[in-house]
Amino acid sequence: MPVYSNAKVSALEDIAIFTSGEEVPLKEVFKKIYTVENKKETSVSKKATNDEIKEYFEDILPEYDKDRVYVSDMKKVLTWYNFLIEKDLLNFDEKEEVKTEEIASTDEKPATEVKTKVPAKAKTTAKAKPVAQVKADAKPKPSKATQPKTIQRKSN
């Protein structure tokens, strides 16, 4: 879907949850929900009572700022998480496995030296003029703006 300049859009990566300490990125909150829910949708729906949503959110992120994080914000987080799970766009296990594989593969490979051959100088048949000489030899062409206009007058 195209996003126009007059639309107010925020990337999920740029969103964080207020806590008593530092802000927690939304990705970290999603990871916590992902592990608690065992890679499934949330057990609490956005249609649950405010008290149920607050209790659930406190289980997920106990240090969230109760004055600045509203129930509507919590509902958004739950809705976004459920949508991403439904579309199979959240998978924290694969990224961690890839990182560990990359670390393991870099540790196992010995450092090798790469040798490259430098080609001999290529022979040129045409002699290139130095830049200063080319500029001096060039004759400027008069532009149409500097050429005088001729006006034809009708004779009586």
Secondary structure per residue as TSV (DSSP state, phi and psi in degrees):
chain	resnum	aa	ss	phi	psi
A	1	M	-	360.0	130.4
A	2	P	-	-70.8	146.8
A	3	V	-	-114.9	121.0
A	4	Y	-	-93.8	160.8
A	5	S	T	-66.0	-22.7
A	6	N	T	-86.4	-4.5
A	7	A	S	-86.1	143.2
A	8	K	-	-94.0	105.8
A	9	V	-	-128.8	137.4
A	10	S	-	-126.7	135.8
A	11	A	-	-73.6	143.8
A	12	L	G	-60.5	-27.6
A	13	E	G	-67.8	-23.9
A	14	D	G	-88.0	-5.9
A	15	I	-	-94.3	138.6
A	16	A	E	-136.0	159.9
A	17	I	E	-103.9	132.8
A	18	F	-	-67.7	135.9
A	19	T	B	-131.5	177.9
A	20	S	S	-68.6	-24.3
A	21	G	S	-104.6	-121.1
A	22	E	S	-83.4	160.8
A	23	E	-	-69.3	145.0
A	24	V	E	-105.8	123.1
A	25	P	E	-59.2	148.1
A	26	L	H	-59.3	-32.5
A	27	K	H	-59.8	-40.2
A	28	E	H	-67.2	-38.0
A	29	V	H	-64.6	-43.3
A	30	F	H	-60.9	-39.5
A	31	K	H	-61.6	-41.5
A	32	K	H	-65.3	-43.5
A	33	I	H	-63.3	-40.7
A	34	Y	H	-59.1	-42.7
A	35	T	H	-75.6	-39.0
A	36	V	H	-66.3	-41.1
A	37	E	T	-87.3	3.3
A	38	N	T	57.7	48.7
A	39	K	S	66.6	25.0
A	40	K	S	-123.6	176.8
A	41	E	-	-65.2	162.4
A	42	T	-	-65.9	148.9
A	43	S	S	-78.4	-15.9
A	44	V	S	-109.3	129.6
A	45	S	-	-90.6	166.3
A	46	K	T	-69.9	-12.8
A	47	K	T	-90.0	1.3
A	48	A	S	-69.1	168.5
A	49	T	-	-68.6	159.0
A	50	N	H	-59.5	-39.6
A	51	D	H	-64.9	-39.5
A	52	E	H	-65.4	-40.3
A	53	I	H	-67.8	-42.7
A	54	K	H	-61.3	-43.4
A	55	E	H	-62.6	-43.7
A	56	Y	H	-62.8	-45.5
A	57	F	H	-66.1	-33.9
A	58	E	H	-67.6	-33.0
A	59	D	H	-67.3	-38.2
A	60	I	H	-75.0	-48.1
A	61	L	-	-135.1	81.2
A	62	P	T	-62.4	-24.7
A	63	E	T	-91.1	11.1
A	64	Y	B	-64.2	148.7
A	65	D	-	-77.7	110.3
A	66	K	T	-69.8	-18.9
A	67	D	T	-85.0	-31.9
A	68	R	T	-105.4	-15.8
A	69	V	S	-101.2	113.3
A	70	Y	-	-90.9	164.8
A	71	V	H	-61.9	-36.0
A	72	S	H	-61.7	-37.2
A	73	D	H	-65.5	-41.4
A	74	M	H	-63.7	-40.0
A	75	K	H	-63.1	-39.6
A	76	K	H	-61.8	-44.7
A	77	V	H	-60.3	-45.8
A	78	L	H	-64.4	-40.8
A	79	T	H	-64.0	-46.2
A	80	W	H	-62.6	-45.0
A	81	Y	H	-59.9	-49.2
A	82	N	H	-61.9	-37.7
A	83	F	H	-64.7	-45.5
A	84	L	H	-65.5	-36.8
A	85	I	H	-68.0	-42.8
A	86	E	H	-60.8	-38.7
A	87	K	T	-87.8	4.3
A	88	D	T	58.1	44.4
A	89	L	-	-103.9	-4.8
A	90	L	-	-111.2	119.6
A	91	N	-	-152.6	92.3
A	92	F	H	-77.8	-21.9
A	93	D	H	-66.7	-42.7
A	94	E	H	-62.9	-43.7
A	95	K	H	-63.0	-41.0
A	96	E	H	-66.9	-39.1
A	97	E	H	-64.7	-41.8
A	98	V	H	-62.9	-43.4
A	99	K	H	-61.8	-42.8
A	100	T	H	-68.7	-35.1
A	101	E	H	-65.7	-41.8
A	102	E	H	-63.1	-42.1
A	103	I	H	-65.0	-43.6
A	104	A	H	-64.9	-40.7
A	105	S	H	-69.6	-33.8
A	106	T	H	-73.4	-29.2
A	107	D	H	-72.9	-33.4
A	108	E	H	-79.8	-31.0
A	109	K	S	-78.3	129.0
A	110	P	-	-76.2	152.3
A	111	A	-	-70.9	129.9
A	112	T	-	-117.6	151.6
A	113	E	-	-98.7	133.0
A	114	V	-	-104.6	124.9
A	115	K	-	-109.7	135.3
A	116	T	-	-124.7	146.0
A	117	K	-	-89.7	135.8
A	118	V	-	-95.4	122.3
A	119	P	-	-69.1	151.3
A	120	A	-	-65.6	159.7
A	121	K	-	-62.5	134.6
A	122	A	-	-78.7	141.6
A	123	K	-	-83.1	136.4
A	124	T	-	-113.2	141.8
A	125	T	S	-92.7	-34.1
A	126	A	S	-94.8	139.2
A	127	K	-	-89.2	130.1
A	128	A	-	-88.3	138.5
A	129	K	-	-83.0	147.0
A	130	P	-	-62.4	153.5
A	131	V	H	-60.0	-42.1
A	132	A	H	-62.8	-37.6
A	133	Q	H	-70.8	-37.7
A	134	V	H	-63.1	-41.9
A	135	K	H	-66.8	-36.9
A	136	A	H	-70.3	-35.2
A	137	D	H	-75.3	-25.4
A	138	A	-	-71.9	135.1
A	139	K	-	-102.2	127.3
A	140	P	-	-69.1	137.4
A	141	K	-	-91.2	135.2
A	142	P	-	-68.0	138.8
A	143	S	-	-85.9	162.8
A	144	K	T	-63.8	-29.0
A	145	A	T	-69.5	-30.4
A	146	T	T	-88.1	-15.9
A	147	Q	S	-75.6	134.9
A	148	P	-	-68.6	145.6
A	149	K	-	-89.0	139.7
A	150	T	-	-97.6	133.2
A	151	I	-	-110.7	126.9
A	152	Q	-	-97.9	128.7
A	153	R	-	-107.9	143.7
A	154	K	-	-79.9	135.7
A	155	S	-	-87.7	143.4
A	156	N	-	-81.0	360.0
